[in-house]
Amino acid sequence: MQTVRALKRVAKPLQWVRSDSYGRSFSALPNYSASDADVQDQVLVDGKAKSRAAILDRPSSLNAISAPMVGRLKRLYESWEENPAISFVLMKGSGKTFCSGADVLPLYHSINEGNTEECKHFFGDLYNFVYLQGTYLKPNIAIMDGVTMGCGGGISIPGMFRVATDKTVLAHPEVQIGFHPDGGASYYLSRLPGYLGEYLALTGQKLDGVEMIACGLATHFCLHSRLGMVEERIGKLLTDDPTVIEASLAQYSDLVYPDNTSVLHKIEMIDRYFGLDTVEEIIEAMENEVATSGNEWCKKTLKQVQEASPLSLKITLQSIREGRFQTLDQCLTREYRISLCGVSKTVSGDFCEGIRARLVDKDFAPKWDPPRLEDVSKDMVDCYFSPATDADDSDSELKLPTAQREPYF
């Protein structure tokens, strides 16, 4: 399958994507009552002559990543990297979903029980696995067939090859549950054309597989109906040469272009609003546009933004803006600080409130704290970006093996 080069003008600014260059593009675990057998059932392994595949297998939970799954994935990928008999690795999901993001319900219950240490370990292990993906020494492939939400992007997009399909749907809806795009999202979203990353992060709007190819988030596009042939072809490979792997993926390419309804055709409008300095300015500009022209796209977009946590909106915008000038490890370190502050409820309980409203009580009526943008102070936002510390003020920053594994960027 060949790399699709659709909409080159749009995709050009995303220089970090490894489509023609195969260097790196990016820079133990609490047990939630899961037995070893349960964890193995949730992450299956398919072994070929010179490759291994990790298969996320929680279809009833849309393959949401749990703490035990992160630990198993990290152990598998580390052992495969060290094994000279394995040339490359692959990840995919079972059922109709690749990965719907983190399994936040255990986190919700842990926070409410006062056990934030489990949350801390979860995010630490998850972000370390993302970093491992972004610095992996062997070719790695992610087949993002189906729903790919939240950290589902983080465990796949940092890799060398990302295969999207006509069933792929990518979204970062974290602000709708009082959280922030994490797992390296502030790195890759901030490198999208123009201010598309800010738009996706603040609205939770979706991209399909064709749009992912066009803006560089995916390296290959394949029809869902051909995936079996793709997997059969690469499963027979006996090499670790990225060019050979790419050529094998290229055999089943589909040349695709975003249709006329794609948000990528609204880049100029996105830049006009989401390139503004503050969330207040973004909202005011769209409100003025709706008032003067009744623009339906602005009206829909405005509604999406206004439904989100005001605090999360401000944190997310700053996170994406800082990500533009940082490496993957720096982005993960900042995201870790934000996540720990969110689960600690030091400033606000919006994360738990968002989960309650959407996944627990399902009343879809979160009571955000603070409830309005004007009530969100600079000190509140700054607290999320401050170095992480434990209750005794000891250092609690994210530990990444940057000395041994240098990011590409």
ZAGULUM-803485 format. One record per residue (C-alpha): residue number from 1; residue in three letters; y, z, x. Coordinates in steps of 0.1 Angstrom, whole numbers, plus 5000, padded with zeros to 4 digits. Example, Ala and Ser with C-alpha at 12.3 -4.5 7.8 and 13.67 -1.06 7.14 Angstrom:
BEGIN
R, 1, ALA, 4955, 5078, 5123
R, 2, SER, 4989, 5071, 5137
END
This chain:
BEGIN
R, 1, MET, 5000, 5000, 5000
R, 2, GLN, 5033, 4990, 5016
R, 3, THR, 5064, 5012, 5014
R, 4, VAL, 5086, 5000, 4986
R, 5, ARG, 5121, 4991, 4997
R, 6, ALA, 5137, 4991, 4963
R, 7, LEU, 5174, 4998, 4960
R, 8, LYS, 5180, 4999, 4997
R, 9, ARG, 5217, 5004, 4992
R, 10, VAL, 5210, 5036, 4973
R, 11, ALA, 5183, 5049, 4995
R, 12, LYS, 5200, 5042, 5028
R, 13, PRO, 5219, 5075, 5032
R, 14, LEU, 5186, 5094, 5032
R, 15, GLN, 5179, 5089, 5069
R, 16, TRP, 5154, 5118, 5073
R, 17, VAL, 5126, 5102, 5053
R, 18, ARG, 5096, 5090, 5074
R, 19, SER, 5090, 5056, 5059
R, 20, ASP, 5090, 5035, 5091
R, 21, SER, 5090, 5063, 5117
R, 22, TYR, 5062, 5088, 5119
R, 23, GLY, 5077, 5116, 5138
R, 24, ARG, 5083, 5149, 5120
R, 25, SER, 5108, 5146, 5093
R, 26, PHE, 5115, 5183, 5090
R, 27, SER, 5117, 5206, 5111
R, 28, ALA, 4982, 5374, 5048
R, 29, LEU, 4987, 5376, 5014
R, 30, PRO, 4986, 5401, 4985
R, 31, ASN, 4957, 5395, 4962
R, 32, TYR, 4966, 5393, 4925
R, 33, SER, 4931, 5404, 4914
R, 34, ALA, 4916, 5371, 4924
R, 35, SER, 4882, 5371, 4940
R, 36, ASP, 4875, 5348, 4970
R, 37, ALA, 4854, 5326, 4947
R, 38, ASP, 4883, 5324, 4922
R, 39, VAL, 4907, 5313, 4949
R, 40, GLN, 4883, 5287, 4962
R, 41, ASP, 4879, 5273, 4927
R, 42, GLN, 4917, 5270, 4925
R, 43, VAL, 4920, 5250, 4957
R, 44, LEU, 4890, 5227, 4962
R, 45, VAL, 4882, 5209, 4994
R, 46, ASP, 4869, 5174, 4996
R, 47, GLY, 4856, 5165, 5031
R, 48, LYS, 4853, 5130, 5045
R, 49, ALA, 4842, 5118, 5079
R, 50, LYS, 4876, 5123, 5096
R, 51, SER, 4898, 5138, 5069
R, 52, ARG, 4901, 5167, 5045
R, 53, ALA, 4917, 5169, 5011
R, 54, ALA, 4931, 5200, 4994
R, 55, ILE, 4929, 5197, 4956
R, 56, LEU, 4950, 5220, 4934
R, 57, ASP, 4927, 5229, 4906
R, 58, ARG, 4944, 5250, 4879
R, 59, PRO, 4949, 5223, 4853
R, 60, SER, 4952, 5249, 4824
R, 61, SER, 4982, 5263, 4843
R, 62, LEU, 4995, 5228, 4853
R, 63, ASN, 4983, 5236, 4889
R, 64, ALA, 5010, 5263, 4893
R, 65, ILE, 5009, 5278, 4928
R, 66, SER, 4997, 5314, 4928
R, 67, ALA, 4999, 5338, 4958
R, 68, PRO, 4962, 5335, 4966
R, 69, MET, 4965, 5297, 4965
R, 70, VAL, 4993, 5297, 4990
R, 71, GLY, 4972, 5318, 5013
R, 72, ARG, 4942, 5295, 5010
R, 73, LEU, 4963, 5264, 5015
R, 74, LYS, 4980, 5278, 5046
R, 75, ARG, 4946, 5288, 5061
R, 76, LEU, 4931, 5254, 5054
R, 77, TYR, 4959, 5234, 5069
R, 78, GLU, 4960, 5256, 5100
R, 79, SER, 4923, 5253, 5106
R, 80, TRP, 4924, 5215, 5099
R, 81, GLU, 4952, 5211, 5123
R, 82, GLU, 4933, 5228, 5151
R, 83, ASN, 4900, 5210, 5144
R, 84, PRO, 4898, 5179, 5167
R, 85, ALA, 4872, 5163, 5144
R, 86, ILE, 4898, 5160, 5116
R, 87, SER, 4923, 5132, 5119
R, 88, PHE, 4945, 5136, 5088
R, 89, VAL, 4948, 5156, 5057
R, 90, LEU, 4957, 5150, 5020
R, 91, MET, 4968, 5170, 4990
R, 92, LYS, 4965, 5162, 4954
R, 93, GLY, 4963, 5179, 4920
R, 94, SER, 4936, 5178, 4894
R, 95, GLY, 4942, 5167, 4858
R, 96, LYS, 4975, 5152, 4848
R, 97, THR, 4997, 5174, 4871
R, 98, PHE, 5002, 5175, 4908
R, 99, CYS, 5019, 5209, 4908
R, 100, SER, 5043, 5225, 4883
R, 101, GLY, 5058, 5249, 4908
R, 102, ALA, 5052, 5286, 4915
R, 103, ASP, 5033, 5307, 4891
R, 104, VAL, 5062, 5330, 4881
R, 105, LEU, 5045, 5351, 4855
R, 106, PRO, 5027, 5374, 4881
R, 107, LEU, 5061, 5377, 4899
R, 108, TYR, 5077, 5386, 4866
R, 109, HIS, 5052, 5414, 4860
R, 110, SER, 5054, 5426, 4896
R, 111, ILE, 5092, 5429, 4894
R, 112, ASN, 5090, 5448, 4861
R, 113, GLU, 5065, 5472, 4876
R, 114, GLY, 5088, 5478, 4906
R, 115, ASN, 5065, 5460, 4930
R, 116, THR, 5088, 5436, 4947
R, 117, GLU, 5068, 5437, 4979
R, 118, GLU, 5043, 5413, 4963
R, 119, CYS, 5071, 5390, 4955
R, 120, LYS, 5084, 5392, 4991
R, 121, HIS, 5050, 5384, 5005
R, 122, PHE, 5046, 5355, 4981
R, 123, PHE, 5079, 5338, 4990
R, 124, GLY, 5073, 5345, 5027
R, 125, ASP, 5039, 5328, 5027
R, 126, LEU, 5051, 5300, 5005
R, 127, TYR, 5081, 5291, 5027
R, 128, ASN, 5059, 5294, 5058
R, 129, PHE, 5035, 5269, 5043
R, 130, VAL, 5064, 5245, 5035
R, 131, TYR, 5075, 5248, 5071
R, 132, LEU, 5039, 5241, 5082
R, 133, GLN, 5040, 5209, 5061
R, 134, GLY, 5073, 5199, 5076
R, 135, THR, 5061, 5203, 5112
R, 136, TYR, 5025, 5193, 5108
R, 137, LEU, 5010, 5178, 5140
R, 138, LYS, 4987, 5154, 5121
R, 139, PRO, 4994, 5128, 5095
R, 140, ASN, 4995, 5144, 5060
R, 141, ILE, 4995, 5127, 5026
R, 142, ALA, 5006, 5141, 4993
R, 143, ILE, 4996, 5122, 4961
R, 144, MET, 5022, 5134, 4936
R, 145, ASP, 5006, 5120, 4905
R, 146, GLY, 5019, 5137, 4874
R, 147, VAL, 5043, 5166, 4870
R, 148, THR, 5058, 5178, 4902
R, 149, MET, 5082, 5206, 4896
R, 150, GLY, 5100, 5233, 4917
R, 151, CYS, 5081, 5242, 4948
R, 152, GLY, 5056, 5215, 4939
R, 153, GLY, 5081, 5193, 4957
R, 154, GLY, 5084, 5218, 4985
R, 155, ILE, 5047, 5216, 4994
R, 156, SER, 5047, 5178, 4993
R, 157, ILE, 5080, 5162, 5002
R, 158, PRO, 5082, 5176, 5037
R, 159, GLY, 5051, 5157, 5046
R, 160, MET, 5047, 5124, 5064
R, 161, PHE, 5035, 5103, 5034
R, 162, ARG, 5044, 5109, 4997
R, 163, VAL, 5027, 5087, 4972
R, 164, ALA, 5044, 5086, 4937
R, 165, THR, 5029, 5069, 4907
R, 166, ASP, 5040, 5057, 4872
R, 167, LYS, 5029, 5092, 4860
R, 168, THR, 5050, 5111, 4885
R, 169, VAL, 5078, 5133, 4871
R, 170, LEU, 5099, 5153, 4896
R, 171, ALA, 5122, 5181, 4884
R, 172, HIS, 5140, 5212, 4897
R, 173, PRO, 5147, 5233, 4866
R, 174, GLU, 5151, 5266, 4884
R, 175, VAL, 5186, 5273, 4872
R, 176, GLN, 5173, 5273, 4836
R, 177, ILE, 5152, 5305, 4844
R, 178, GLY, 5180, 5322, 4865
R, 179, PHE, 5166, 5311, 4899
R, 180, HIS, 5175, 5285, 4925
R, 181, PRO, 5158, 5254, 4939
R, 182, ASP, 5137, 5267, 4968
R, 183, GLY, 5107, 5259, 4990
R, 184, GLY, 5129, 5236, 5011
R, 185, ALA, 5146, 5220, 4981
R, 186, SER, 5181, 5227, 4994
R, 187, TYR, 5171, 5206, 5024
R, 188, TYR, 5158, 5175, 5008
R, 189, LEU, 5180, 5175, 4977
R, 190, SER, 5211, 5178, 4999
R, 191, ARG, 5201, 5146, 5017
R, 192, LEU, 5199, 5124, 4987
R, 193, PRO, 5225, 5097, 4982
R, 194, GLY, 5259, 5110, 4973
R, 195, TYR, 5258, 5141, 4951
R, 196, LEU, 5226, 5132, 4934
R, 197, GLY, 5210, 5164, 4948
R, 198, GLU, 5237, 5186, 4932
R, 199, TYR, 5232, 5168, 4899
R, 200, LEU, 5194, 5173, 4899
R, 201, ALA, 5197, 5210, 4910
R, 202, LEU, 5224, 5220, 4884
R, 203, THR, 5209, 5201, 4854
R, 204, GLY, 5171, 5202, 4860
R, 205, GLN, 5171, 5165, 4852
R, 206, LYS, 5139, 5146, 4860
R, 207, LEU, 5132, 5117, 4883
R, 208, ASP, 5102, 5094, 4878
R, 209, GLY, 5081, 5078, 4905
R, 210, VAL, 5102, 5046, 4907
R, 211, GLU, 5134, 5066, 4911
R, 212, MET, 5117, 5087, 4938
R, 213, ILE, 5109, 5056, 4958
R, 214, ALA, 5145, 5043, 4953
R, 215, CYS, 5162, 5074, 4967
R, 216, GLY, 5136, 5081, 4994
R, 217, LEU, 5118, 5111, 4981
R, 218, ALA, 5085, 5092, 4981
R, 219, THR, 5073, 5068, 5007
R, 220, HIS, 5049, 5048, 4986
R, 221, PHE, 5044, 5038, 4949
R, 222, CYS, 5011, 5031, 4933
R, 223, LEU, 5000, 5027, 4898
R, 224, HIS, 4980, 5056, 4885
R, 225, SER, 4952, 5032, 4876
R, 226, ARG, 4948, 5022, 4913
R, 227, LEU, 4947, 5057, 4928
R, 228, GLY, 4909, 5056, 4929
R, 229, MET, 4910, 5026, 4951
R, 230, VAL, 4937, 5041, 4974
R, 231, GLU, 4917, 5073, 4979
R, 232, GLU, 4885, 5054, 4985
R, 233, ARG, 4903, 5033, 5012
R, 234, ILE, 4919, 5061, 5031
R, 235, GLY, 4887, 5082, 5028
R, 236, LYS, 4869, 5057, 5050
R, 237, LEU, 4895, 5059, 5078
R, 238, LEU, 4884, 5073, 5111
R, 239, THR, 4918, 5074, 5128
R, 240, ASP, 4948, 5097, 5132
R, 241, ASP, 4971, 5067, 5139
R, 242, PRO, 5000, 5069, 5113
R, 243, THR, 5005, 5032, 5114
R, 244, VAL, 4969, 5025, 5104
R, 245, ILE, 4971, 5051, 5076
R, 246, GLU, 5004, 5036, 5064
R, 247, ALA, 4989, 5001, 5064
R, 248, SER, 4959, 5014, 5043
R, 249, LEU, 4983, 5029, 5018
R, 250, ALA, 5003, 4997, 5018
R, 251, GLN, 4973, 4976, 5006
R, 252, TYR, 4979, 4989, 4970
R, 253, SER, 5016, 4987, 4968
R, 254, ASP, 5036, 4979, 4937
R, 255, LEU, 5071, 4966, 4941
R, 256, VAL, 5092, 4985, 4915
R, 257, TYR, 5128, 4989, 4906
R, 258, PRO, 5145, 5015, 4884
R, 259, ASP, 5152, 5002, 4849
R, 260, ASN, 5187, 5000, 4834
R, 261, THR, 5185, 5035, 4819
R, 262, SER, 5179, 5051, 4853
R, 263, VAL, 5203, 5078, 4864
R, 264, LEU, 5204, 5061, 4898
R, 265, HIS, 5227, 5035, 4881
R, 266, LYS, 5251, 5063, 4874
R, 267, ILE, 5256, 5073, 4910
R, 268, GLU, 5294, 5067, 4909
R, 269, MET, 5297, 5089, 4878
R, 270, ILE, 5275, 5116, 4893
R, 271, ASP, 5296, 5116, 4925
R, 272, ARG, 5328, 5118, 4904
R, 273, TYR, 5318, 5151, 4888
R, 274, PHE, 5291, 5167, 4910
R, 275, GLY, 5311, 5160, 4941
R, 276, LEU, 5338, 5185, 4930
R, 277, ASP, 5341, 5218, 4948
R, 278, THR, 5331, 5243, 4922
R, 279, VAL, 5309, 5246, 4891
R, 280, GLU, 5341, 5253, 4870
R, 281, GLU, 5356, 5220, 4882
R, 282, ILE, 5324, 5201, 4875
R, 283, ILE, 5323, 5214, 4839
R, 284, GLU, 5360, 5210, 4833
R, 285, ALA, 5359, 5174, 4845
R, 286, MET, 5330, 5166, 4822
R, 287, GLU, 5346, 5184, 4792
R, 288, ASN, 5377, 5163, 4797
R, 289, GLU, 5357, 5131, 4798
R, 290, VAL, 5339, 5141, 4766
R, 291, ALA, 5371, 5149, 4749
R, 292, THR, 5388, 5117, 4758
R, 293, SER, 5360, 5091, 4756
R, 294, GLY, 5331, 5109, 4739
R, 295, ASN, 5308, 5098, 4768
R, 296, GLU, 5272, 5105, 4756
R, 297, TRP, 5259, 5109, 4792
R, 298, CYS, 5286, 5135, 4800
R, 299, LYS, 5279, 5153, 4767
R, 300, LYS, 5242, 5156, 4774
R, 301, THR, 5247, 5166, 4811
R, 302, LEU, 5273, 5192, 4801
R, 303, LYS, 5249, 5208, 4777
R, 304, GLN, 5222, 5210, 4804
R, 305, VAL, 5245, 5227, 4828
R, 306, GLN, 5259, 5251, 4802
R, 307, GLU, 5224, 5263, 4792
R, 308, ALA, 5217, 5275, 4828
R, 309, SER, 5224, 5309, 4843
R, 310, PRO, 5261, 5310, 4854
R, 311, LEU, 5252, 5330, 4885
R, 312, SER, 5224, 5306, 4894
R, 313, LEU, 5247, 5276, 4890
R, 314, LYS, 5271, 5290, 4916
R, 315, ILE, 5244, 5301, 4940
R, 316, THR, 5226, 5268, 4937
R, 317, LEU, 5257, 5247, 4943
R, 318, GLN, 5265, 5267, 4975
R, 319, SER, 5229, 5265, 4986
R, 320, ILE, 5228, 5227, 4983
R, 321, ARG, 5262, 5224, 5000
R, 322, GLU, 5251, 5245, 5030
R, 323, GLY, 5218, 5227, 5032
R, 324, ARG, 5236, 5195, 5041
R, 325, PHE, 5243, 5209, 5075
R, 326, GLN, 5212, 5229, 5082
R, 327, THR, 5176, 5222, 5095
R, 328, LEU, 5146, 5229, 5074
R, 329, ASP, 5139, 5263, 5089
R, 330, GLN, 5176, 5273, 5083
R, 331, CYS, 5173, 5262, 5047
R, 332, LEU, 5141, 5282, 5042
R, 333, THR, 5157, 5313, 5057
R, 334, ARG, 5187, 5310, 5034
R, 335, GLU, 5164, 5304, 5003
R, 336, TYR, 5143, 5334, 5013
R, 337, ARG, 5175, 5356, 5012
R, 338, ILE, 5184, 5342, 4978
R, 339, SER, 5149, 5347, 4964
R, 340, LEU, 5146, 5383, 4976
R, 341, CYS, 5180, 5392, 4962
R, 342, GLY, 5170, 5376, 4929
R, 343, VAL, 5137, 5396, 4926
R, 344, SER, 5153, 5428, 4937
R, 345, LYS, 5178, 5427, 4908
R, 346, THR, 5205, 5440, 4932
R, 347, VAL, 5231, 5419, 4915
R, 348, SER, 5215, 5405, 4883
R, 349, GLY, 5182, 5404, 4865
R, 350, ASP, 5186, 5367, 4855
R, 351, PHE, 5154, 5356, 4871
R, 352, CYS, 5133, 5380, 4849
R, 353, GLU, 5155, 5372, 4819
R, 354, GLY, 5150, 5335, 4823
R, 355, ILE, 5112, 5339, 4826
R, 356, ARG, 5112, 5362, 4795
R, 357, ALA, 5131, 5337, 4774
R, 358, ARG, 5111, 5306, 4784
R, 359, LEU, 5076, 5318, 4792
R, 360, VAL, 5071, 5353, 4777
R, 361, ASP, 5089, 5357, 4744
R, 362, LYS, 5097, 5320, 4743
R, 363, ASP, 5128, 5325, 4722
R, 364, PHE, 5148, 5302, 4746
R, 365, ALA, 5178, 5325, 4742
R, 366, PRO, 5183, 5341, 4776
R, 367, LYS, 5210, 5368, 4779
R, 368, TRP, 5225, 5359, 4812
R, 369, ASP, 5242, 5386, 4833
R, 370, PRO, 5270, 5378, 4839
R, 371, PRO, 5272, 5357, 4807
R, 372, ARG, 5301, 5335, 4818
R, 373, LEU, 5311, 5316, 4849
R, 374, GLU, 5345, 5334, 4851
R, 375, ASP, 5326, 5367, 4853
R, 376, VAL, 5307, 5357, 4884
R, 377, SER, 5326, 5370, 4914
R, 378, LYS, 5326, 5357, 4950
R, 379, ASP, 5311, 5391, 4961
R, 380, MET, 5282, 5386, 4937
R, 381, VAL, 5274, 5351, 4951
R, 382, ASP, 5279, 5363, 4987
R, 383, CYS, 5253, 5390, 4982
R, 384, TYR, 5226, 5364, 4978
R, 385, PHE, 5235, 5348, 5011
R, 386, SER, 5236, 5380, 5031
R, 387, PRO, 5208, 5387, 5056
R, 388, ALA, 5177, 5402, 5040
R, 389, THR, 5170, 5439, 5046
R, 390, ASP, 5145, 5464, 5034
R, 391, ALA, 5154, 5496, 5015
R, 392, ASP, 5159, 5514, 5048
R, 393, ASP, 5182, 5486, 5060
R, 394, SER, 5156, 5473, 5085
R, 395, ASP, 5155, 5436, 5091
R, 396, SER, 5136, 5417, 5064
R, 397, GLU, 5144, 5381, 5073
R, 398, LEU, 5119, 5352, 5069
R, 399, LYS, 5097, 5349, 5100
R, 400, LEU, 5090, 5312, 5109
R, 401, PRO, 5073, 5300, 5141
R, 402, THR, 5103, 5279, 5152
R, 403, ALA, 5095, 5285, 5189
R, 404, GLN, 5061, 5269, 5185
R, 405, ARG, 5069, 5244, 5158
R, 406, GLU, 5102, 5226, 5161
R, 407, PRO, 5115, 5208, 5130
R, 408, TYR, 5121, 5171, 5134
R, 409, PHE, 5157, 5171, 5121
END
